[in-house]
Amino acid sequence: MSNTVEKIKVKYGYLRSHLDEKVLRLWAAVEAQSLGRGGISQVSEATSLSRTTIYVGISELKSGGPDIDSRLPGRIRRTGGGRKKLKEKDPSLLQDLDKLLEPATRGDPETPLRWTCKSTTKLAEELTARGHPVSQRTVCNLLDELGYSLQANRKTKEGSSHPDRDKQFMHISDKVKELQSIGQPVISVDAKKKEKIGEFKNGGQEWEKKGSPAEVNVYDFVDPVLGKVTPYGVYDITTNKGWVNVGIDHDTSEFAVESIRRWWREMGSPLYPNANQLLITADGGGSNGSRIRLWKLELQKLADELGMTINVCHFPPGTSKWNKIEHKMFSFISQNWRGRPLITREVAVNLIGNTRTKKVLRLQPN
């Protein structure tokens, strides 16, 4: 490399990030003309600009400047300059891409991507195989232009609701107000999901020193000694107090009713010493389901034992999230033990017992 080429290369290195392509082209043309014969070749070697680009710059200098539409201030290329867009060079590109994305609705159910992940890489490969050589980055741009974006599944299809669903909600509301007005207990019951006991990952995050997270097992096989626990909750709607029975066996109807029995003895009876009725609201599934005969049988035994009338109002199918205990009690328990491994049953019980809210929710574990 000659000394002249080296000097031009140094100057180009300083200028290239500060000049747009129009000014850079004109500068290269000036440098080439100042060198005389062989200048174009030397400038081209130093800057890696093509000889054609430098010739264009020289032509623009001689004609008084590039042919740019004066009505568009700031424009550095003449109208129509630059490479043609792929969709202009290949009119069927967008149509074929659309078919790959929605094969069933676009009349092409046999597309190779019908049953695979539609990543941009795979889309680019399939388009290339169909005669449209494109890169993964280009596919991203085309998808955006077509109005596509990454979307997660959305739970919106509930199916047809029961014709009497609203009537059941109104019945529950009226019944709750009726018993509350005469000082009778109203509770919401349900079983929380089973929790594995041991050094297992628990969802959420907890404040720890940087780089010192709580270490847990890689695999989540149930510990044969510690097993699982099933928290069965009883939430007093009137007093905003909760009671949780932490079971170590199956979530049966006997366990559910025994939890209610213990709640009454330890918490309910002192709060409602003159009660002769009890209203229970529950969802329609699980151990306290509306079709479980054992649940009804055990409740009758409890009613006979306590000498009181027990009414049960089940929520309509698919509406368990409206059960008060779900968002008034269980959600706060999950928040309180987020990111903490339930290493022992005692830890689980203590975390439940220390759950508090601004509205003075109090939980009593058993």
Secondary structure as GFF3:
##gff-version 3
##sequence-region A 1 366
A	DSSP	alpha_helix	3	15	.	.	.	ID=ss1
A	DSSP	alpha_helix	21	35	.	.	.	ID=ss2
A	DSSP	alpha_helix	39	47	.	.	.	ID=ss3
A	DSSP	alpha_helix	51	63	.	.	.	ID=ss4
A	DSSP	alpha_helix	86	89	.	.	.	ID=ss5
A	DSSP	alpha_helix	93	101	.	.	.	ID=ss6
A	DSSP	alpha_helix	120	129	.	.	.	ID=ss7
A	DSSP	alpha_helix	136	145	.	.	.	ID=ss8
A	DSSP	alpha_helix	165	181	.	.	.	ID=ss9
A	DSSP	beta_strand	186	191	.	.	.	ID=ss10
A	DSSP	beta_strand	195	196	.	.	.	ID=ss11
A	DSSP	beta_strand	228	236	.	.	.	ID=ss12
A	DSSP	beta_strand	241	247	.	.	.	ID=ss13
A	DSSP	alpha_helix	253	263	.	.	.	ID=ss14
A	DSSP	pi_helix	264	268	.	.	.	ID=ss15
A	DSSP	alpha_helix	269	271	.	.	.	ID=ss16
A	DSSP	beta_strand	277	282	.	.	.	ID=ss17
A	DSSP	three_ten_helix	286	288	.	.	.	ID=ss18
A	DSSP	alpha_helix	293	306	.	.	.	ID=ss19
A	DSSP	beta_strand	309	314	.	.	.	ID=ss20
A	DSSP	three_ten_helix	320	322	.	.	.	ID=ss21
A	DSSP	alpha_helix	324	325	.	.	.	ID=ss22
A	DSSP	pi_helix	326	330	.	.	.	ID=ss23
A	DSSP	alpha_helix	331	336	.	.	.	ID=ss24
A	DSSP	alpha_helix	345	353	.	.	.	ID=ss25
A	DSSP	beta_strand	362	365	.	.	.	ID=ss26
###
